[in-house]
């Protein structure tokens, strides 16, 4: 029986690092981080063969992203271990030098993997209150690419159009076992007895200050970053925050 695999999509600053660390602590799973079938994320290690070698001691041949994913899926299927692919969704929606300023503007990783490996992947999406997404990007050491949240709006629209099951970062922090139980159900495994965070499968190692989730030793709800009067005014008047919040069932207060 071929194990069910999972693609987790999510925008930047939405809590996927800590979720990925949690899942990666389970030796029954193979987890890849910020992998996109068409674009290479700048965070290191950023290719499947690098992550497999560094995190799991698994050797595969280097090549195109799809060829490396094909080898990874073959390995995971042979070992009866579900593969969790954390998608680099940001690279599919935001014009960056890493996508030659021409993102696909759709969740291409889902389409590419489903086309090549039909029936082998399920999909879930993690979201976060758009105010916190904006503030996290605003005070990150990385460039602030989506000041008006237009690209986040496009991402959310694609997720809703595809009717992808949504989990909220805030719910994960409040009741990790509840959220994890649903995720494990998609890959036909029982939730582990204890919840741990991997200190090995992290990602973002060349941007150590960019993700608070990379340094946590437990799953907790992080306090909202300080909102200045200017920030609040810009969020209300010049961004899609209110529209996104309404679509996802958040309050922006």
PyMOL commands that set and color helices and strands:
alter all, ss='L'
color gray80, all
select helices_A, chain A and resi 16-24+48-56+65-78+90-93+97-99+108-116+130-138+150-162+169-174+176-186+212-214+229-238+241-248
alter helices_A, ss='H'
color red, helices_A
select strands_A, chain A and resi 5-9+30-35+83-87+121-127+165-168
alter strands_A, ss='S'
color yellow, strands_A
deselect
rebuild
show_as cartoon
